[in-house]
Amino acid sequence: MPELLSLRDVSAAYGRIQALSHVSLSVPEGAIVALLGANGAGKSTTLNVISRLVPQSGGEILFRGASIAARASHEVVRAGIAQVPEGREVFREMSVRENLELGAHLRRDARGVAEDVERAFAYFPVLRERYRQRAGTLSGGEQQMLLIARALMARPALLLLDEPSLGLSPLLVQQIFGIIRRINEDGTTILLVEQNVGVALGCSSYAYILENGEIAHHGPSASLAADGAVQNAYLGGH
Ligand code: ATP
């Protein structure tokens, strides 16, 4: 499969804190690729560098073969990359519908936007039931669904998901990951950051493990899941 996204030797720092050192990874078109590692390993920073929220200090990021180093974050969204940030930052005072429409604010095709609201409701029927409600009144799981739905409103080719399972019950995690798989099967490539290693390896085809800002290990997800030494060394065992 052709590469949709690739990072080559990407580094990033917050002042004197080196958060990423020479990170290289690739995300083939159509895949779900997982990015794993302990707290502070640099997972969120990697997503934030891709979406241009954090500047890189070296290396190259190619999307569809072209460098996005000089792009602003809204240009990256327009090019086809949408991020669901960690934590639940819905616009609490706005309705579910308004939150979804904000996800499409760079688009001018009203009909396409209306179709995509329908598509979001098909993935997340509970949002249709609540669409006039203030987003702040939704449960944690529903807010996570709204964030994913909002990112889909930009019609991304690549979805960056930062810990979608955070703080959710096992049942909700299962439900959300079922939907994430469907979104992928419908044609959206996904780069997934997760602390829930079992779930992440279960739904991805390939995984990278970050340690102290460097890729410590990578391989097909099924091999990493079956490799006890890797599990013990990097993934907290099972
Ligand atoms: P977590 O799961 O806790 O979010 P992570 O793997 O996503 O961890 P990052 O959030 O990318 O890790 O953090 C990587 C390193 O950069 C850590 O040492 C962290 O303390 C530091 N860091 C992250 N964000 C900032 C920031 N805004 N300012 C300064 N340092 C930061």
Boltz pocket constraint, residues with backbone or C-beta under 6 A from the ligand:
constraints:
  - pocket:
      binder: B
      contacts: [[A, 14], [A, 17], [A, 18], [A, 19], [A, 37], [A, 38], [A, 39], [A, 40], [A, 41], [A, 42], [A, 43], [A, 44], [A, 45], [A, 46], [A, 86]]
      max_distance: 6.0
